[in-house]
Every structure is written in structure tokens, then in C-alpha cells.
Amino acid sequence: MKLNKLNNLQQRIIAGLIGAAILISGTVISEWTYFLVFFAITLLSLIEFFQLLKKSSLRANSGFGITAGLFIYILFFLVEKEIVDFQFLYLIFPLLFLLFIIELFKEQTTPFATIGYTFLGIIYIAIPFGLLHTTVYLFSTYSWQIILGILLLLWGNDIGGYIAGKTMGRHKLFQRISPKKTWEGSIGGGILSLLVAFAISTFMTDLHLINWIVIAFIIIVFGSYGDLVESSFKRSISIKDSGGLIPGHGGFLDRFDGLLLASPFIISYLKLFA
């Protein structure tokens, strides 16, 4: 069966189920399958981001951005797994500042624009995905329950928002940036996320219910804003979808935009208050 012969909703459901199966199995099987699955997502997201810039005639050092982004992702994992000491994270700073020197040897009129867009890709994509390693090693040894719980909350927010928005959506949430988003969809996504939080705390982890409720609220707020931020980025460069690799969903940035913005807030909460 060819997905391109199906309608958008059918493509969305099938691709979503396949993607969910890969993410769930990858996180549950072992820490290394988890690492590889999110490594691939980070790599593809970085490639997609820099390709979007190129399509819009915006200059960035994509080779450096992808290499540095993957280095940061790997380094965070090695630190959280306690293979290398925490102090090795300081390598990130000289690595990033190397870009200023590299750009000196290129003949271009706007080197700092190139540097800025390159840093944007690293900060927007690599750092949030790298920070996710904190969730799987929150209790020192590898534990897949929290990262899977976060994914379930994100999916709950997306599914609830999609269904409520399609069936009841009337009042625009942020029409200037995303004309299809509605308050009804946002509320529907929030309600389903909270229900998922109750289920996770009851059946899946020892993390207290109040922590899951807080994480759910973070995802409801910042996950939704993540979608708007990515929509704003695409609108600013006159692109409709970030890519077409995921049928019915667009690109990897379209699929993981909520996680990218919510990740730093979730990790900060877990490390400081959970």
C-alpha cells in the first residue's frame, strides 16, 4: 500500500502509528537503542533546518552546525551515562567559538548572519534533544518511563488538540502566525494531556502524580508555543511545511516542534523540583 494514494488523515494515522512504534520500542529495548533513535531524529532535524535556510537563500554553515549539534547530543549522553565527567561539557564553548575563526577565512559580506543562523540551529535543535538524556538518567541508571511518559503527554496534547480543533474549533488562538490553531483545540489537547498524566502516574512510573501534572502543564503551554514558534519560523522564510519525510505530518521539525521548546523547561523542573 502506497501512502501517497491515501488521504491526509489516513497518512497521518499510519505514519503516526509507525513513528510511535519506533520511538516506544527504541526507548524500551535499551539505552543504546534509545540513543540511536534520538540520534537519528536529531541528525534529520538538523539537516532539515539547514536545508530550509538554504531554500530561503539564508546563509549558514550547515556542516559545522550539524557536526557541532551531534557532538553536543553525544556529549550530553556520555555525561549523563557517567562515561565522561561533567566538566567535559565545557568543551561546548570552545567548539562553538571556533565558528568565528572559521568564518574569517570565508569571503562573504555577512559573516555574523551566517554565524547567527548556524548557532540558531544548534540551540533550537541539538541542545533540547541533548537535554532529554537527563530524563532517562534522572535516577542514575537508565529508566525509559519518564521519556516515554513525556512522549505520551505530547501525543495526547497533539491528538486532543487535533480532534477538538477539527470538531469544535471556532475561536482562533494565534491567527497571525497559525490560522488553523484554535482555543478549542488547545483546551482539548490540554484535557487529554492531563488524563494521560493521571494514567502515567498510576500505571507506569513511581514519579508522583503532582510531577506529572506539572510536566503536563509545561507541555500544554510550551509544547503548544513550540508549534507556534516553528510556524513563525516557517512563515518568516515563506515555507509551508518543514519537509515531507513523514507522510501526513510534514517534516521532523513539524513533528517535534513541541518537544524542542518544552524540553528545557521539563528538564529544569525535574532537576530543581522533582
C-alpha positions in Angstrom: 0.0 0.0 0.0 1.4 3.4 -1.0 0.9 6.1 1.5 0.7 8.8 -1.2 -2.5 7.3 -2.5 -4.3 7.8 0.9 -5.9 11.0 2.1 -4.1 13.2 4.6 -5.8 11.8 7.7 -5.1 8.2 6.7 -1.5 9.1 6.0 -1.3 10.9 9.4 -2.6 7.9 11.3 -0.5 5.3 9.6 2.7 7.4 9.8 1.9 8.3 13.4 1.5 4.7 14.4 4.7 3.6 12.7 6.6 6.5 14.3 5.2 5.8 17.7 6.2 2.1 17.4 9.7 3.1 16.6 10.0 5.6 19.4 8.4 3.3 22.0 10.4 0.2 21.1 13.6 2.3 20.8 13.2 3.7 24.3 12.1 0.5 26.0 14.6 -2.0 24.5 17.8 -0.4 25.8 19.6 2.8 26.4 21.6 2.3 23.2 18.5 1.9 21.0 17.1 5.0 22.7 20.3 6.8 21.9 20.3 5.7 18.3 16.7 6.6 17.7 17.0 10.1 19.0 20.4 10.5 17.4 18.7 9.9 14.0 15.9 12.3 14.9 18.5 15.0 15.9 20.5 14.4 12.7 17.5 14.6 10.4 16.1 17.6 12.2 19.4 19.5 11.9 19.6 18.6 8.2 16.1 19.7 7.6 16.6 23.0 9.4 19.7 24.0 7.4 18.0 22.9 4.1 15.1 25.2 4.9 17.6 28.1 5.4 19.3 27.2 2.1 15.9 27.2 0.2 15.3 30.7 1.6 18.7 31.9 0.5 19.8 32.4 4.1 23.4 31.5 4.7 24.5 29.2 7.5 27.5 26.9 7.9 25.5 23.7 7.8 28.5 21.3 8.0 29.6 23.0 11.2 26.1 23.2 12.6 25.3 19.5 12.0 28.7 18.3 13.3 28.6 20.6 16.4 25.0 19.7 17.1 25.6 15.9 17.0 28.7 16.4 19.2 26.6 18.2 21.8 23.9 15.5 21.6 26.6 12.7 22.1 28.4 14.6 24.8 25.3 15.1 26.9 24.6 11.4 26.7 28.1 10.4 27.7 27.9 12.8 30.7 24.5 11.6 31.9 25.6 7.9 31.5 28.7 8.9 33.5 31.2 7.7 30.9 32.8 11.1 30.9 32.9 13.7 33.7 30.5 16.7 33.8 33.5 19.0 33.2 33.7 17.8 29.6 30.6 19.9 28.9 32.9 22.9 28.9 34.2 21.7 25.6 31.0 23.0 24.0 32.1 26.6 24.5 35.4 26.5 22.6 33.7 24.3 20.0 31.1 27.0 19.3 33.6 29.8 19.3 35.6 28.0 16.6 32.9 29.1 14.2 34.0 32.8 14.5 37.5 31.8 13.3 36.2 29.5 10.5 34.1 32.3 9.1 37.1 34.6 9.0 38.5 32.5 6.1 35.4 32.7 4.0 34.8 35.5 1.6 31.3 36.8 2.4 29.8 40.1 3.3 27.6 39.0 6.2 29.7 36.5 8.3 27.8 37.3 11.5 24.5 36.4 9.9 25.9 33.1 8.9 27.2 32.6 12.5 23.8 33.6 13.9 21.8 31.2 11.8 24.3 28.4 12.5 24.0 28.9 16.2 20.2 29.1 15.9 20.1 25.5 14.5 22.3 24.2 17.3 20.4 26.0 20.1 17.0 25.2 18.7 17.6 21.5 17.9 20.7 19.9 19.3 20.5 21.3 22.9 16.9 20.4 23.6 17.4 16.8 22.3 20.7 16.6 24.2 18.9 17.7 27.4 16.4 14.8 27.0 19.2 12.5 28.2 18.6 13.9 31.7 15.2 12.3 31.8 16.4 8.8 31.1 19.2 9.1 33.8 17.2 11.1 36.3 17.6 8.2 38.8 21.2 7.5 37.8 20.5 4.2 36.0 18.7 4.1 32.6 15.0 4.4 33.0 12.7 4.7 30.0 9.5 5.5 31.8 9.9 9.3 32.1 10.9 10.0 28.5 8.1 7.7 27.3 5.7 9.5 29.6 6.8 12.8 28.1 6.2 11.5 24.6 2.7 10.2 25.6 1.8 13.6 27.0 3.0 15.3 23.8 1.0 12.9 21.7 -2.0 13.4 24.0 -1.8 17.1 23.5 -1.5 16.8 19.7 -4.3 14.2 19.3 -6.6 16.0 21.7 -5.9 19.3 20.0 -6.4 17.9 16.5 -9.7 16.2 17.3 -11.1 19.2 19.3 -9.9 21.7 16.8 -11.4 19.8 13.9 -14.8 19.2 15.5 -15.3 22.3 17.7 -12.7 24.8 16.6 -14.2 28.3 16.2 -12.1 30.8 18.1 -8.6 31.5 16.7 -5.7 31.1 19.1 -2.9 33.0 17.2 -4.2 33.8 13.8 -1.3 36.0 12.8 1.1 33.0 12.9 -1.0 29.9 12.7 -4.5 30.5 11.3 -5.7 26.9 11.9 -5.0 26.8 15.7 -8.0 27.4 17.9 -8.7 27.8 21.6 -11.0 24.8 21.5 -8.2 22.7 20.1 -5.8 23.9 22.7 -8.2 23.2 25.5 -9.0 19.7 24.1 -5.3 18.9 23.9 -4.8 20.1 27.5 -7.6 17.9 28.8 -6.3 14.8 27.1 -2.8 15.5 28.3 -4.0 15.8 31.9 -5.9 12.5 31.6 -2.7 10.9 30.2 -0.7 12.3 33.2 -3.1 10.5 35.6 -2.7 7.3 33.7 1.1 7.5 33.6 1.4 8.2 37.3 -0.9 5.3 38.1 0.4 2.6 35.8 3.9 3.5 34.6 6.2 5.3 37.0 7.0 6.0 40.6 7.2 9.7 39.9 4.5 11.4 41.9 1.3 12.5 40.3 1.9 16.2 41.0 5.1 16.0 39.0 3.3 14.5 36.0 0.6 17.2 36.3 3.3 19.9 36.2 5.0 18.2 33.3 1.6 18.0 31.5 1.1 21.8 32.1 4.6 22.5 30.7 3.8 20.5 27.6 0.3 22.1 27.2 1.8 25.6 27.4 5.3 25.3 26.0 4.6 22.4 23.6 1.8 24.5 22.1 4.1 27.5 21.9 6.7 25.3 20.3 4.3 24.7 17.4 3.7 28.4 17.1 7.4 29.2 17.2 8.1 26.7 14.4 5.1 28.1 12.4 6.6 31.6 12.9 10.0 30.4 11.6 8.4 28.8 8.5 6.3 31.9 7.9 9.4 34.1 8.2 11.1 32.2 5.4 7.9 31.6 3.4 7.8 27.8 3.8 4.6 25.8 4.4 6.0 22.5 5.8 9.5 21.9 7.1 9.7 18.8 5.0 7.9 15.8 3.6 9.7 12.8 5.2 6.8 12.0 7.5 3.6 11.5 5.4 0.6 13.5 6.8 2.9 15.3 9.3 5.3 17.2 7.2 8.9 17.2 8.4 10.8 16.3 11.6 10.6 19.9 12.8 6.8 19.8 12.3 6.6 16.6 14.3 8.9 17.5 17.2 8.5 21.3 17.5 6.6 21.0 20.7 9.2 18.8 22.3 12.0 21.2 21.3 10.6 24.1 23.2 9.2 22.1 26.1 12.3 20.1 26.7 14.4 22.8 28.5 11.5 23.6 30.8 10.8 20.0 31.7 14.4 19.2 32.5 14.8 22.3 34.6 11.7 21.4 36.6 12.8 17.7 37.1 16.3 18.7 38.2 15.3 21.5 40.5 12.0 20.5 42.0 11.0 16.8 41.3 
